[in-house]
Amino acid sequence: MAATTHDIVQKLWSLCHVLRDDGITYHQYVAELTFLLFLKMAEETDAEGQIPEGWRWADLKAKDGKAQLDYYRLLLIHLGSEAGGRVEAIYANANTALRQPRNLAELVDSIDALDWFSAREEGDLYEGLLEKNANEKKSGAGQYFTPRPLIDAMVEPIPVAPEEEQALVWDRLTATLERLEVLGRERDELDFHLARLDQPSLAKAFRGEFVPQDTNDEPASILLERIHAEREAAAPKKKRRARQPRTPKPPPEPQPDLPGLSDG
């Protein structure tokens, strides 16, 4: 990032502390700046031809107070639904978290007053704001930001294939995806038919209608009874032991009288 771009990022980020009075979080502030910076950079780079007339930076700057905030809300809706092309994609479903007209006026005036001569790349500004957001202790907790030098080091060693080879890979990939889509539809159709065939197929299986039937065959119930009877007949029978008569116990023998222990 050029020094001028760094200075602009510092000034833009300092406005975030002012806007906290409007209940705007760091993430919302970065989104608001994205919408406003796109309009301003389109004016600075003479690229306003892609933005419909009546919905440009000068039109927003010309208004003030509540009328400016109301116009800004309509601008986001209009550009996100009727601008077409890249502009409509950027502003799709866009809305503002600003509630106080003075806060929007401060943002517009501060952005308009910056020196944009050396800072003509909106991507560098947005990247700088994301880095600020990731480094902020309150808002950046759990946020991951990959520095530009690291990205360059990761991308530079990767060779880029010639355009002809890229086109060939793209064609093969497209054909493969189309084939997978066709196979997916065929699978869904088969699942549909199988679901309808399951119940009738089970009923036919229980009735034995999948193979030709011989009228001389015995019914399944009789066959099962016969198999059960054959198994019982073939099983060895357990022999019971005869109960032995219990021998009576002999009566107790009389105890002899001991001398000196007789009565009297």
DAFEN-V192938 format. One line per field, one symbol per residue. ss: DSSP state (A for helix, B for strand, O for the rest). phi: phi as a letter, one per 40 degrees, with the letter a starting at -180 (. if undefined). psi: psi as a letter, one per 30 degrees, with the letter a starting at -180 (. if undefined). A space follows every 10 residues. Layout:
ss = ???
phi = ???
psi = ???
This chain:
ss = OOAAAAAAAA AAAAAAAAAA AAOOOAAAAA AAAAAAAAAA AAAAOOOAAA OOOOOOAAAA AOOOAAAAAA AAAAAAAAAA AAOOAAAAAA OOOOOOOOOO AAAAAAAAAA AAAOOOOOOO OAAAAAAAAA AAAAAOOOOO OOOOOOOAAA AAAAAAOOOO OOAAAAAAAA AAAAAAAAAA AAAAAAAAAA AAAAAAAAAA AAAAAAAOOO OOOOOOOOOA AAAAAAAAAA AAAAOOOOOO OOOOOOOOOO OOOOOOOOOO OOOO
phi = .ccccccccc cccccccccc ccgccccccc cccdcccccc ccccbfbccc bdcgbbdccc cccagccccc cccccccccc bbcggccccc ccfcabccbb dccccccccc cccccbccbb bccccccccc cccccccccc cgcbbccddc cccccdcccc cdcccccccc cccccccccc cccccccccc cccccccdcd cccccccgcc bdbccccccc cccccccccc cccccccccc cccccccccc cccccccccg bccg
psi = kleeeeeeee eeeffeeeff fggkleeeee eeeeeeeeee eeeeghgfff kkkfhleeee ffllbeeeee eeeeeeeeff ffelbeeeee gkgklkfkfk eeeeeeeeee effljgefig jfeeeeeeee eeeefkeefg kgkkkjkeee eeeeeefjkk lleeeeeeee eeeeeeeeee eeeeeeeeee eeeeeffeee eeeeeefhgf lkkkffklle eeeeeeeeee eeefkkkkkk kkkkkkkkkl lkkkkkkkkf gll.
